[in-house]
């Protein structure tokens, strides 16, 4: 308790006296709690000490989103090592389920963030998607999105799957898909946008002002369709969200096909994180894409 109080006081420049730790549900790779203090409350996420880099990358992503002055995110305070744990400290926000006005607000603000054109695809550092590495080095042609997606997203996850014992048809069909990637971009040239990178329903909420809020990012600069696609992967964000997004920034006619291309990355990542239950889903998505590519 004293070490956490000191970490927060040093980072904030204000005294903090912890009175209670209240567990917070959610998340698949660590434990979280509300650190209630006499002065104010904070959100604290804990991972094994070796995972400090994951939390540092999360702060960098939150700060990058903040700098766009578009979507709301929790204000990051600090991260550090306490005993055998890496801890991340964010401001505490009272949150509710996304819906109605907050979903519409999030759709609009996310589109505004995506409309800011960035200099190239990639990111200044590699980071993580869950606890799996996410390589972000720009390709030699820093505006070659197909090469970036092939090397740093599909290719990386397929190689990781092979090392984890998922070979055979998944690898064969995955190789075919990587060869055919240009077919999905014949009439579409994506721009580099700042992406949240892991935008499923568990990483979005409504704040106390009924505005959209996102957190736990895996940021990089990429095709904005990749963010929108993931919002549809595990249940969707509701029609208010999608209507507001499209009113602010229209989606290309080819998006319904490419969203499967973008989401197969996350399903492969789930395969590599959580095991073989995702293998059939990943292969099915790849084979649907191959059929689309002809």
N, C-alpha and C positions, 0 to 999 in steps of 0.2 A: 504493500500500500504506500509506504513512504517513498519508494523508488518511483512509482507512478505519479505521486503528488509532485515530486521534484522535476520529473520530465515535463509535466504540464506547466508547472510554474516557470521553469527555465524558458520554455518555448513561448509562453504567453506573456511573460513579464508581470504576471499577477499571481498572487497566492492562490493555492487550491488545496482544499482539505476534503479528502474523500470520506463520504459517510456511508455509502452503500454501493455494491456492484449488483446490477440486475441483469441476468442473462437475456440476450436478444436472439430470437430464432432467425433462421435463414443462413444461407451460405453453405458451401459444401467442403471447404478446405480449411476451416479454422473455427475458432470460437469468438463470439462477440458479446459485449455487454454494455450497458449504460452505466457510466461512472458518475454517480450522483455526488455532488459536492455542496458544501455550504454556500459557495459563491455562484456556481453554475454547473451544468451537466455536460458530459462529453460522451461520444460514441468511441469505443475502444475495440479494435480487432486484434486478435492474438494468433500468431502462427509460430511454428518452431523457429528458433533463432537463425537457422540456415536460410530461412525464407525472407530475411530482411529486404533483399533486393526486390521482391514482389511488392512489398509495401511502399518502398521508395518509388517504384514505377507507378503505383496507384496515385501517389501524391503528385507526381509529374503530370499524369493524365488529367487529374482534377484541376490542376493549375492551368494547363493548356486550355481546357474547356472554359474555365473562368475568364481567361484572357480574351475570349471571343465576345463576351458580354451578351450571350444569347441564352443558352439553357442554364437553369439553376442546377448547382451541385452543392454538396456540403462543403463548408470551408475546411480545408485540411490544416491541422495545427502542426503535427510533428510525427516522427516515428523513431524508434530506437530499440535497444536491447534491454530487457529487464530479466535477469536470471537466465533461464534457458528459452525465453520467448522473445520473438520480435513483436512489437506492438505498434499499431497505427492509431493515432488520435485525431478524430474529426469533431467538428461542432456537433452537438446534439440537436436534432430537428424532430419535432413531432410530425409523423408521417401517416398518411392514410392511403388506401388503395387508389390507384389511378382510375379515373373515370370522369365522364362528362366534361365539365369545363377544364379540369386539369389535363385531361387527355388531349383536348383541343389545343390548349396552351403549349403542351409538349410537342405536338405535331408541328405547330407553327415555329417554335423556337429551334427545334432540331433542324428544320428546313433552312432557317436563317443561318445556323452554324454551317450547314453543308454548302450553302451558297458562297461562302468565303473560299475563294480558290487559293490553294496552297502551292508552293513552288515545285514540289515533286512528290512522288509516291514513296512511302516508307516512313521512317521515324529516326530521330537522332540516336536512339539506342534500341537494342533488342529489349523485349519485355516478356510478359507471360500471358497466357490465356488459361485461366485456372492455375495449375502448377506446372503446366507444360510450357517450354520456351516458345516464344513467338518472335522469329527473326524478322527484322525490319530494315535490313540494309538495302538502300536503293540499288537497282540494277544499273549496269553501265549507262544505258539510256534511262535517265531518271524519270522520264515520262512514259516509259513502256509499261503500262499496267498489266498487260497479259503476261509479260516476262516476270513481273513481280509476283503476280498471283500464282503462276506456275511454280516458281522456285521457293517462295517464302510461305506459301499457304498450302496448296494441294500437295506439292512435291514433298515439303517438309513433313506433313502429317502422314503421307503414305509411307515415307521412309521410316518414320517412327513406328507406324503400324507394323511394318515388316520386322523391325527389331523386336517388337512385342509379340511376334508370332502370328500375325494376321497376314498371310501370304495368299498364294493361289489366285483365284479369280478376282479378288479385290485388287490385287496389285496389277494383274493383267489389264483389267478394265480401267483402272486408274491411270495406267500409262497411256492407254488409248485416249482417254479424256484429255490428258495434258497435251497430247499431240494435236487434238482438235480444238483447243481453246480459242484460236482466232475466229472460228466459225461463229462464236457467240457475240462477236464484236464487229461484225462486218459493217453495220450501219449505226454504230454507237461508239462514241469516243468519250470515255469518262474523264472527268477532271479530278484532281486531287483535292479532297475535302478532309477536314479533321473528323475522324470517326471515333465514336465511343468504343467500338470494337467488340463489345460483349453485351449487346443491348437486348437482352431477353426481359421478360416481365418481372423477374426477381430483382432487377437492377433499376427499376423505375417506380416512382410513387408520386403522391400529391403532397405538397407542403401545407402549412397552416393557412396560407393565402389562396389555396386551391389552384396552385400553379404546378406544372410538371417539374419533376426533379429526377435526375439520374445520378448514379454513383457506381463504384466498383468498375472503373473503365479499364480497357486494354487498348489504349489509343494508338493510332497511327494515321497517316495520310493515305486515303484510298478512295475508291469509288463509293459514293454515298449510298448506292443501291445495296451495298453490303450491310450497312447499318439497318436500313429499312427491311431488308430480307430477314434479318435475325429477329426483328420485332414480331414476325409472323411464325417463327419456328415453334414456339411453345405456347400457342394459344392466341397470340395477337393482342394488340393494344386497343382494340375497339374502333368502330367506324369514325368516331369524332376525331381520333388521332390521325387516321389516314386521310380523311377529308381535309383537315387543316393543313397537313403536310402538302398535299397535292395543290391546294389553293395557293400556297406560298411558293412551291417549287414543283413543277410538273414532273412526273416520272415518264421515262421513255417507254415506247410500246413494247420493247423487248424485255422489260423488267420481269414479267411473270415467268419467263424461262430462266433468266439469269439468277433469280432469287434461289432456285434450287442449286445452281452452281456455287453461290456464296454460302448457302447453308450446309452443303456437304462438308465444307471445311469444319464447321462446328460439330457435326455429327462424327466426323473422323476424330476430332479432338476428344469428344465424349468417349469414343471407343478406346482411345489411348489413355484416358483418365480412369474410366469406370469399368471397362471390360467388354466382353464379346457380345453382350446384348444389343450393341449398336452396329455390329458388323453387317447384319442383313439389311438394316435401314440404309447404311452408307452405300452398300453395293446396289441396292434398288435405286437410290438417287442417281448414282453414277450411270447406271444402265438407261434410265429415263433420259438423261442428258445426252448419252451417245445416240439414242434414237432421234432426239431433236436435231443433233448435228448431222444426221444422215450418214 
